[in-house]
Amino acid sequence: MSSNTHFKPTLGLLDATMLVAGSMIGSGIFIVSADITRNVGSAGWLIFVWLLTGFMTLTAALSYGELSAMFPKAGGQYVYLKEAFNPLVGFLYGWSFFAVIQTGTIAAVGVAFSKFAAYLFPALSEHHILIDLVYFKISAAQIVAIILVILLTYINTRGVKEGKLIQTTFTLAKLLALFGLIIFGFLLGAKAGVWDANWLHGWDFGKLARTAGGSEDVFIGETIQKTPYEGWGPIIGAVAAAMVGSVFSSDAWNNVTFIAGEIKSPEKNIGLSLFFGTLIVTVIYVCANIMYTAVLPLNEIAFAENDRVAVAASTEIFGSVGTKVIAIMIMVSTFGCNNGLILSGARVYYTMAKDGLFFKQVANLNENGVPAKGLWVQCIWACILCLSGKYGDLLDYVVVVALVFYILTIIGIFRLRRLRPDVARPYKAFGYPVLPAIYILLATAMCVALLIYKPTFASFGILIVLLGVPVYYLAVAGKKDN
């Protein structure tokens, strides 16, 4: 039997802010600018995509502050959706969260860690196949990712203080490293000719493609063709497709809401941590991309080897040692990111189990006051996703699914203002109703555009959500039988 029946509030404002920032910054900022640039075709639009993503993230985070102050309890977004709508909507979020949003992200971040570890230790490469069963292969990178997930899960079962120490230490380290990369980029790597060339036609919009030599991963040749988009529909679709990478790189900011039961003064500190954390990351992301345009020609950003823009920039800044500099930075970044995801995710399953909508044993805390069984269930599924080899596709599904629930949660603010006006609101959504409404419109437009221009990924993401409906009614029926 567990000796603890409730969470211990042990995390302060700094810890909560580091969880927000640390969960957001994984490997995306080092990679996704290549795909964004190919979709938009110019430096100005590259920065615009990151600014728009930052605006949306900050707006959503400030809106969530109201909900976190109203319901300062473990489970976060699951609780908000249940309270604003009904238990089914809350469950569908929790189902999607377990099936793909959190566990798929944990798997992908773990594999990103191992891929960049291979720069330092080649034996850990994804090309080093350990088991080959023709239709099913397991690489050294996948095994390292699994070991990482298991290690961090074990550490977090020892108590929230252990997870907090890793989170704060590694997040501060990667924030300092990213600021250092940006500063050294401008001081040592910036070239006036490169900057001028990138911004000469900085607002020309179009799709970049190779017209000579090369392969999917390595560009050989000098000619890049830019094809303008015709009409507003394709332009909106291109921006939406470009934002898949930036939105995913900026996601997971809401993880701090899941551990409300372990935060001191949650009605105040969650809202503040959401603001400070998302603001810090937005500034870093925009500055990093401005630095890329000062160091690398646009074509080298768009067609960096394996999309590793930061590796190309670091090589320009630090020379041949630049690859190892970035490899270490990404290892630190992804290690801290996965710790935050693992720490916070299990609290959602714990709250669902308390409602009778998840495995019963997950509703217990261990002697260290953490949901250990929830941590291990999450660990097992994330490890399976590591082995599936489908984590890359899962990330495309994550964006649409996550956006749908962000939209619903912010709509929930409007519903709760109307249906439950007397509930105490120590903090109210900044810019309400204008800013939350703008977020809903922008996020909805992005979802619609992705359904039109990336129908396979978007439709499959929606299918994952809908599969949760029969599961919910089975769970409810099981509760009645008990």
C-alpha positions as CSV (number, residue, x, y, z in Angstrom):
1,M,0.0,0.0,0.0
2,S,1.1,3.6,-0.7
3,S,2.1,5.6,2.4
4,N,1.1,8.9,0.6
5,T,-2.4,9.8,-0.4
6,H,-1.8,13.2,-1.9
7,F,0.9,15.2,-3.7
8,K,3.5,17.3,-1.8
9,P,3.8,21.0,-2.9
10,T,7.6,21.2,-3.3
11,L,8.1,23.1,-6.6
12,G,8.6,26.9,-6.6
13,L,8.2,29.5,-9.4
14,L,11.7,28.9,-10.7
15,D,11.1,25.1,-10.8
16,A,7.8,25.5,-12.6
17,T,9.3,28.0,-15.1
18,M,12.2,25.6,-15.8
19,L,9.6,22.8,-16.4
20,V,7.8,25.0,-19.0
21,A,11.0,26.1,-20.8
22,G,12.7,22.7,-20.5
23,S,9.7,20.7,-21.8
24,M,9.4,23.0,-24.8
25,I,13.1,23.0,-25.9
26,G,14.0,19.6,-27.3
27,S,15.6,19.1,-30.7
28,G,13.2,21.1,-32.9
29,I,15.0,24.4,-32.9
30,F,18.1,22.8,-34.2
31,I,16.3,21.1,-37.1
32,V,12.9,22.3,-38.2
33,S,13.9,25.7,-39.7
34,A,15.1,23.8,-42.8
35,D,11.6,22.5,-43.6
36,I,10.0,25.9,-42.7
37,T,12.4,27.7,-45.2
38,R,11.6,25.2,-48.0
39,N,7.9,26.0,-47.5
40,V,8.1,29.8,-47.3
41,G,11.2,30.5,-49.4
42,S,12.6,33.6,-47.7
43,A,14.3,34.9,-44.5
44,G,11.4,37.3,-43.6
45,W,8.8,34.6,-43.8
46,L,11.0,32.2,-41.8
47,I,11.1,34.7,-39.0
48,F,7.4,35.5,-39.4
49,V,6.5,31.8,-38.9
50,W,8.4,31.7,-35.6
51,L,6.9,35.0,-34.5
52,L,3.4,33.9,-35.3
53,T,4.0,30.6,-33.4
54,G,5.4,32.6,-30.5
55,F,2.4,34.8,-30.4
56,M,0.0,31.9,-30.5
57,T,2.0,30.1,-27.7
58,L,2.1,33.1,-25.5
59,T,-1.6,33.8,-26.0
60,A,-2.6,30.2,-25.2
61,A,-0.3,30.2,-22.1
62,L,-1.7,33.4,-20.8
63,S,-5.2,32.1,-21.3
64,Y,-4.4,28.8,-19.5
65,G,-3.4,30.9,-16.5
66,E,-7.1,31.6,-15.7
67,L,-7.9,27.9,-15.8
68,S,-4.9,26.9,-13.7
69,A,-6.0,29.4,-11.1
70,M,-9.5,28.1,-11.1
71,F,-8.5,24.4,-10.9
72,P,-5.1,24.2,-9.2
73,K,-5.0,20.4,-9.1
74,A,-3.1,17.6,-10.7
75,G,-4.2,16.7,-14.3
76,G,-4.2,20.2,-15.8
77,Q,-5.7,20.3,-19.3
78,Y,-7.6,17.0,-18.7
79,V,-9.3,18.6,-15.7
80,Y,-10.0,21.9,-17.6
81,L,-11.7,20.1,-20.4
82,K,-13.7,17.9,-18.1
83,E,-14.9,20.9,-16.1
84,A,-15.6,23.1,-19.1
85,F,-17.4,20.4,-21.2
86,N,-18.0,16.9,-19.8
87,P,-16.0,13.8,-18.8
88,L,-16.0,12.4,-22.4
89,V,-14.1,15.4,-23.8
90,G,-11.6,15.3,-20.9
91,F,-11.2,11.5,-21.5
92,L,-10.6,12.0,-25.2
93,Y,-7.8,14.4,-24.4
94,G,-6.3,12.0,-21.8
95,W,-6.6,9.1,-24.3
96,S,-4.9,11.1,-27.1
97,F,-2.3,12.3,-24.6
98,F,-1.4,8.7,-23.7
99,A,-1.7,7.3,-27.2
100,V,0.4,9.8,-29.1
101,I,0.8,13.3,-27.7
102,Q,3.0,12.7,-24.7
103,T,4.4,9.2,-25.3
104,G,5.0,9.8,-29.0
105,T,6.9,13.0,-28.1
106,I,8.9,11.2,-25.4
107,A,9.9,8.5,-28.0
108,A,10.9,11.0,-30.6
109,V,12.9,13.1,-28.2
110,G,14.7,10.0,-27.0
111,V,15.6,9.0,-30.5
112,A,16.8,12.5,-31.2
113,F,19.1,12.2,-28.1
114,S,20.6,9.0,-29.5
115,K,21.0,10.3,-33.1
116,F,23.1,13.2,-31.9
117,A,25.0,11.1,-29.4
118,A,26.2,9.1,-32.4
119,Y,28.2,12.2,-33.4
120,L,30.4,11.5,-30.4
121,F,30.0,7.7,-30.3
122,P,29.4,6.4,-33.8
123,A,28.4,2.9,-32.5
124,L,25.1,4.5,-31.3
125,S,24.0,5.4,-34.8
126,E,20.6,4.6,-36.2
127,H,22.5,3.0,-39.0
128,H,24.0,0.5,-36.6
129,I,21.4,-2.3,-36.8
130,L,21.5,-4.7,-33.8
131,I,18.6,-6.9,-34.8
132,D,17.5,-7.4,-38.4
133,L,14.3,-9.5,-38.9
134,V,13.8,-8.2,-42.5
135,Y,10.5,-6.5,-41.7
136,F,11.5,-5.4,-38.3
137,K,14.8,-3.8,-37.4
138,I,16.2,-2.5,-34.1
139,S,19.0,0.0,-34.2
140,A,21.5,1.1,-31.5
141,A,19.8,4.5,-31.5
142,Q,16.5,2.9,-30.6
143,I,18.1,1.0,-27.7
144,V,19.7,4.1,-26.4
145,A,16.4,6.0,-26.6
146,I,14.7,3.2,-24.6
147,I,17.5,3.2,-22.0
148,L,17.2,6.9,-21.6
149,V,13.4,6.7,-21.1
150,I,13.7,3.9,-18.5
151,L,16.5,5.8,-16.7
152,L,14.5,9.0,-16.4
153,T,11.4,7.1,-15.4
154,Y,13.2,5.4,-12.6
155,I,14.7,8.7,-11.4
156,N,11.3,10.3,-11.3
157,T,9.8,7.4,-9.3
158,R,12.3,8.3,-6.5
159,G,10.4,11.5,-5.9
160,V,9.6,14.9,-7.4
161,K,12.7,16.5,-5.8
162,E,15.0,14.2,-7.9
163,G,13.1,15.1,-11.1
164,K,13.1,18.8,-10.2
165,L,16.9,18.8,-9.7
166,I,17.5,17.3,-13.2
167,Q,14.9,19.6,-14.8
168,T,16.2,22.8,-13.3
169,T,19.9,21.9,-13.9
170,F,19.5,20.8,-17.4
171,T,17.1,23.5,-18.5
172,L,19.4,26.3,-17.1
173,A,22.4,24.6,-18.9
174,K,20.6,24.5,-22.3
175,L,19.3,28.0,-22.0
176,L,22.8,29.3,-21.3
177,A,24.1,27.1,-24.2
178,L,21.5,28.4,-26.6
179,F,22.1,32.0,-25.6
180,G,25.8,31.4,-26.1
181,L,25.3,29.9,-29.5
182,I,23.2,32.9,-30.6
183,I,25.8,35.4,-29.3
184,F,28.8,33.6,-30.8
185,G,26.9,33.2,-34.0
186,F,26.5,37.0,-34.3
187,L,30.1,37.7,-33.1
188,L,32.0,35.0,-34.9
189,G,29.8,33.5,-37.7
190,A,27.8,36.4,-39.1
191,K,28.8,37.6,-42.6
192,A,27.5,40.9,-44.0
193,G,27.3,39.4,-47.5
194,V,25.2,36.5,-46.3
195,W,22.9,38.7,-44.3
196,D,22.4,41.1,-47.2
197,A,21.7,38.3,-49.7
198,N,19.2,36.6,-47.4
199,W,17.3,39.9,-46.8
200,L,17.6,41.4,-50.3
201,H,14.4,39.5,-51.2
202,G,13.5,38.8,-47.6
203,W,9.7,38.8,-48.2
204,D,9.4,36.9,-51.4
205,F,7.1,34.0,-50.8
206,G,7.5,30.7,-52.6
207,K,8.4,27.0,-52.4
208,L,12.1,26.1,-52.6
209,A,13.2,23.0,-54.5
210,R,16.4,21.6,-55.9
211,T,16.9,21.7,-59.6
212,A,20.3,20.0,-59.9
213,G,21.9,16.9,-58.4
214,G,21.6,15.6,-54.9
215,S,19.4,13.4,-52.8
216,E,16.8,13.7,-50.1
217,D,19.5,14.3,-47.4
218,V,22.4,15.9,-49.2
219,F,22.3,18.7,-51.7
220,I,24.8,18.6,-54.6
221,G,24.7,21.4,-57.0
222,E,24.1,25.1,-57.1
223,T,20.7,25.7,-58.5
224,I,17.6,26.2,-56.3
225,Q,14.2,27.0,-57.8
226,K,11.6,29.1,-56.1
227,T,8.1,28.5,-57.2
228,P,5.5,31.2,-56.2
229,Y,2.2,30.1,-54.7
230,E,-0.8,31.1,-56.7
231,G,-3.8,32.3,-54.6
232,W,-4.5,32.7,-50.9
233,G,-5.4,29.0,-50.4
234,P,-2.0,27.6,-51.3
235,I,-0.3,30.4,-49.3
236,I,-2.3,29.7,-46.2
237,G,-1.6,26.0,-46.7
238,A,2.1,26.6,-47.1
239,V,2.2,28.7,-43.9
240,A,0.3,26.0,-42.0
241,A,2.6,23.2,-43.3
242,A,5.6,25.4,-42.3
243,M,4.2,25.9,-38.8
244,V,4.0,22.1,-38.1
245,G,7.7,22.2,-37.1
246,S,7.6,25.5,-35.2
247,V,4.4,24.5,-33.3
248,F,5.8,21.1,-32.4
249,S,9.0,22.8,-31.2
250,S,7.0,25.2,-29.1
251,D,4.6,22.5,-27.7
252,A,4.6,20.9,-24.2
253,W,4.4,24.3,-22.5
254,N,1.2,23.1,-20.8
255,N,3.0,20.3,-19.0
256,V,3.4,22.5,-15.9
257,T,-0.4,22.4,-15.4
258,F,-0.3,18.6,-15.0
259,I,1.7,18.9,-11.8
260,A,-0.3,21.6,-10.1
261,G,-0.7,19.5,-7.0
262,E,3.1,19.7,-6.4
263,I,3.5,23.4,-7.0
264,K,3.6,25.9,-4.2
265,S,0.8,28.5,-4.5
266,P,-0.4,27.0,-7.8
267,E,-3.1,29.6,-8.4
268,K,-0.4,32.2,-8.8
269,N,2.8,30.4,-9.8
270,I,1.4,28.3,-12.7
271,G,0.2,31.4,-14.5
272,L,3.5,33.2,-13.9
273,S,5.6,30.2,-15.0
274,L,3.6,29.8,-18.2
275,F,4.2,33.4,-19.0
276,F,7.9,33.5,-18.2
277,G,8.7,30.1,-19.6
278,T,7.0,30.6,-23.0
279,L,8.4,34.2,-23.3
280,I,12.0,33.0,-22.7
281,V,11.6,30.2,-25.3
282,T,9.9,32.4,-27.9
283,V,12.8,35.0,-27.6
284,I,15.4,32.3,-27.9
285,Y,13.7,30.7,-30.9
286,V,13.3,34.0,-32.8
287,C,16.9,35.1,-32.1
288,A,18.3,31.7,-33.1
289,N,16.6,31.9,-36.5
290,I,17.7,35.5,-37.0
291,M,21.2,34.2,-36.2
292,Y,20.8,31.4,-38.8
293,T,20.0,34.0,-41.5
294,A,23.2,36.0,-40.5
295,V,25.5,32.9,-40.7
296,L,24.1,30.7,-43.5
297,P,22.9,31.4,-47.0
298,L,19.2,30.7,-47.3
299,N,19.8,27.7,-49.5
300,E,22.0,26.2,-46.9
301,I,19.3,26.7,-44.3
302,A,16.7,25.1,-46.5
303,F,18.9,22.2,-47.6
304,A,21.2,21.6,-44.6
305,E,22.3,17.9,-44.5
306,N,19.6,15.9,-42.8
307,D,17.9,19.3,-42.0
308,R,20.5,19.9,-39.2
309,V,20.6,23.6,-39.6
310,A,22.2,24.2,-36.2
311,V,25.1,21.8,-37.1
312,A,25.7,23.8,-40.3
313,A,25.6,27.1,-38.4
314,S,27.8,25.8,-35.6
315,T,30.4,24.6,-38.1
316,E,30.5,28.1,-39.6
317,I,30.9,29.5,-36.1
318,F,33.3,27.1,-34.4
319,G,34.9,25.2,-37.4
320,S,35.2,21.4,-37.4
321,V,34.5,21.2,-33.7
322,G,31.1,22.8,-34.3
323,T,29.4,19.4,-35.0
324,K,30.4,18.1,-31.5
325,V,29.4,21.4,-29.9
326,I,25.8,21.0,-31.3
327,A,25.8,17.3,-30.5
328,I,26.5,18.0,-26.8
329,M,23.9,20.8,-26.8
330,I,21.2,18.6,-28.2
331,M,22.0,15.8,-25.9
332,V,21.7,18.2,-22.9
333,S,18.5,19.7,-24.4
334,T,16.8,16.4,-25.2
335,F,17.8,14.8,-21.9
336,G,16.2,17.7,-19.9
337,C,13.2,17.9,-22.3
338,N,12.4,14.2,-21.8
339,N,12.7,14.5,-18.0
340,G,10.1,17.2,-18.0
341,L,7.7,15.2,-20.3
342,I,8.1,12.0,-18.2
343,L,7.7,13.8,-14.9
344,S,4.5,15.7,-15.8
345,G,2.8,13.2,-18.0
346,A,2.1,10.5,-15.4
347,R,0.1,13.0,-13.3
348,V,-2.6,13.1,-16.1
349,Y,-3.0,9.3,-16.0
350,Y,-3.1,9.4,-12.2
351,T,-6.0,11.9,-12.3
352,M,-7.8,9.8,-15.0
353,A,-7.4,6.7,-12.8
354,K,-8.9,8.6,-9.9
355,D,-11.9,9.2,-12.1
356,G,-12.1,5.4,-13.0
357,L,-11.0,6.1,-16.6
358,F,-7.5,4.6,-16.5
359,F,-5.8,1.5,-15.0
360,K,-7.0,1.3,-11.4
361,Q,-3.5,0.9,-9.8
362,V,-2.3,4.1,-11.5
363,A,-4.4,6.0,-9.0
364,N,-2.0,5.2,-6.2
365,L,1.1,7.2,-5.1
366,N,4.2,5.4,-3.9
367,E,6.1,6.0,-0.7
368,N,7.9,9.0,-2.4
369,G,4.6,10.7,-3.2
370,V,4.7,10.2,-6.9
371,P,2.4,8.1,-9.3
372,A,5.1,5.4,-9.9
373,K,2.8,3.0,-11.7
374,G,1.6,5.8,-14.1
375,L,5.3,6.5,-14.8
376,W,6.0,2.9,-15.7
377,V,2.9,2.5,-17.9
378,Q,3.9,5.6,-19.7
379,C,7.5,4.3,-20.0
380,I,6.4,1.0,-21.5
381,W,4.2,2.6,-24.2
382,A,6.9,5.2,-25.1
383,C,9.5,2.4,-25.4
384,I,7.2,0.5,-27.8
385,L,6.8,3.6,-29.9
386,C,10.6,3.9,-29.9
387,L,10.8,0.4,-31.4
388,S,7.9,1.0,-33.9
389,G,10.0,3.3,-36.0
390,K,6.9,5.4,-36.6
391,Y,7.7,8.2,-34.2
392,G,8.5,10.6,-37.1
393,D,4.9,10.2,-38.4
394,L,3.5,10.4,-34.9
395,L,4.9,13.9,-34.6
396,D,2.9,15.0,-37.6
397,Y,-0.2,13.5,-36.0
398,V,0.6,15.2,-32.6
399,V,0.4,18.7,-34.0
400,V,-3.2,18.5,-35.3
401,V,-4.4,16.6,-32.2
402,A,-2.7,18.9,-29.8
403,L,-4.1,22.0,-31.6
404,V,-7.7,20.6,-31.5
405,F,-7.5,20.2,-27.7
406,Y,-5.8,23.6,-27.3
407,I,-8.7,25.2,-29.2
408,L,-11.3,23.3,-27.1
409,T,-9.6,24.3,-23.9
410,I,-9.5,28.0,-24.7
411,I,-13.2,27.8,-25.8
412,G,-13.7,26.3,-22.4
413,I,-12.7,29.7,-20.9
414,F,-15.6,31.3,-22.6
415,R,-18.0,28.5,-21.5
416,L,-16.9,28.7,-17.9
417,R,-17.2,32.5,-17.8
418,R,-20.9,32.0,-18.9
419,L,-21.8,28.8,-17.0
420,R,-19.8,29.3,-13.8
421,P,-19.4,33.0,-13.3
422,D,-19.2,32.8,-9.5
423,V,-16.1,30.5,-9.4
424,A,-13.1,32.4,-8.0
425,R,-10.7,33.5,-10.6
426,P,-7.5,34.8,-8.9
427,Y,-6.1,35.4,-12.4
428,K,-8.0,36.2,-15.6
429,A,-7.0,35.5,-19.1
430,F,-4.9,38.4,-20.5
431,G,-6.6,40.3,-23.3
432,Y,-9.9,38.4,-22.9
433,P,-12.0,38.0,-25.0
434,V,-9.9,39.4,-28.0
435,L,-6.6,37.5,-27.6
436,P,-8.2,34.1,-26.8
437,A,-10.6,34.5,-29.8
438,I,-7.7,35.4,-32.1
439,Y,-5.9,32.2,-31.0
440,I,-9.0,30.1,-31.6
441,L,-9.3,31.6,-35.2
442,L,-5.6,31.1,-36.0
443,A,-5.4,27.6,-34.6
444,T,-8.6,26.6,-36.4
445,A,-7.3,28.0,-39.7
446,M,-4.1,26.0,-39.3
447,C,-6.1,22.8,-38.5
448,V,-8.3,23.2,-41.6
449,A,-5.3,24.0,-43.8
450,L,-3.6,20.9,-42.6
451,L,-6.7,18.8,-43.2
452,I,-6.7,20.1,-46.8
453,Y,-2.9,20.1,-47.6
454,K,-1.7,17.3,-45.3
455,P,-4.8,15.1,-45.2
456,T,-3.2,11.8,-44.4
457,F,-1.5,13.0,-41.2
458,A,-4.3,15.3,-40.1
459,S,-7.0,12.7,-40.7
460,F,-5.1,10.0,-38.9
461,G,-4.6,12.3,-35.9
462,I,-8.4,13.0,-35.8
463,L,-9.0,9.2,-36.1
464,I,-6.8,8.6,-33.0
465,V,-9.0,11.0,-31.1
466,L,-12.3,9.4,-32.3
467,L,-11.1,5.9,-31.4
468,G,-11.2,7.1,-27.8
469,V,-15.0,7.3,-27.9
470,P,-15.8,3.6,-27.7
471,V,-12.9,3.2,-25.2
472,Y,-14.5,5.8,-22.9
473,Y,-17.9,4.0,-22.9
474,L,-16.2,0.7,-22.2
475,A,-14.4,2.3,-19.3
476,V,-17.7,3.8,-18.0
477,A,-19.4,0.5,-18.3
478,G,-16.6,-1.2,-16.4
479,K,-17.0,1.4,-13.7
480,K,-20.7,0.6,-13.3
481,D,-20.0,-3.1,-13.1
482,N,-17.6,-2.5,-10.2
